[in-house]
């Protein structure tokens, strides 16, 4: 499972991941070359972070 998040929604993304997966997520920055094409899972802003289990 992966969630993409902008700066504004990172707290929500982490909370939702823990609630759904029952485990602590890994948070990584989105690579520079993918920032413009990857949108936040909660709004239309470019994603800054990937929240995932691996």
C-alpha positions as CSV (number, residue, x, y, z in Angstrom):
1,X,0.0,0.0,0.0
2,X,1.2,3.5,-0.9
3,X,-0.2,6.9,-0.2
4,X,1.1,10.1,-1.7
5,X,1.0,13.2,0.3
6,X,1.7,16.9,0.0
7,X,3.2,18.9,2.9
8,X,-0.3,19.8,4.2
9,X,-1.7,16.3,4.4
10,X,1.3,14.3,5.6
11,X,-0.1,14.0,9.2
12,X,-3.4,12.8,7.9
13,X,-1.7,10.3,5.5
14,X,0.4,8.8,8.4
15,X,-2.7,8.5,10.6
16,X,-4.8,6.9,7.9
17,X,-2.0,4.4,7.0
18,X,-1.7,3.3,10.7
19,X,-5.5,3.0,11.1
20,X,-5.9,0.9,7.9
21,X,-2.7,-1.2,8.0
22,X,-2.2,-1.5,11.8
23,X,1.6,-1.0,11.3
24,X,4.0,1.9,11.3
25,X,4.7,3.3,7.8
26,X,7.8,4.3,6.1
27,X,7.9,7.9,4.9
28,X,10.1,8.8,1.9
29,X,10.4,12.0,-0.2
30,X,9.1,11.8,-3.7
31,X,12.0,11.8,-6.2
32,X,12.5,15.2,-7.9
33,X,11.8,13.8,-11.4
34,X,8.4,12.4,-10.3
35,X,7.1,15.4,-8.2
36,X,5.3,17.2,-11.0
37,X,3.4,14.1,-12.2
38,X,2.5,12.6,-8.8
39,X,-0.4,14.2,-7.0
40,X,-1.4,14.1,-3.3
41,X,-3.9,11.3,-2.5
42,X,-6.0,13.9,-0.6
43,X,-5.9,17.0,-2.9
44,X,-4.5,18.1,-6.2
45,X,-1.2,19.5,-5.0
46,X,2.0,17.8,-6.1
47,X,3.1,15.0,-3.7
48,X,6.1,15.6,-1.5
49,X,6.1,12.2,0.4
50,X,5.3,8.6,-0.2
51,X,3.9,6.7,2.8
52,X,4.2,3.0,2.4
53,X,4.8,-0.3,4.2
54,X,8.1,-1.1,2.3
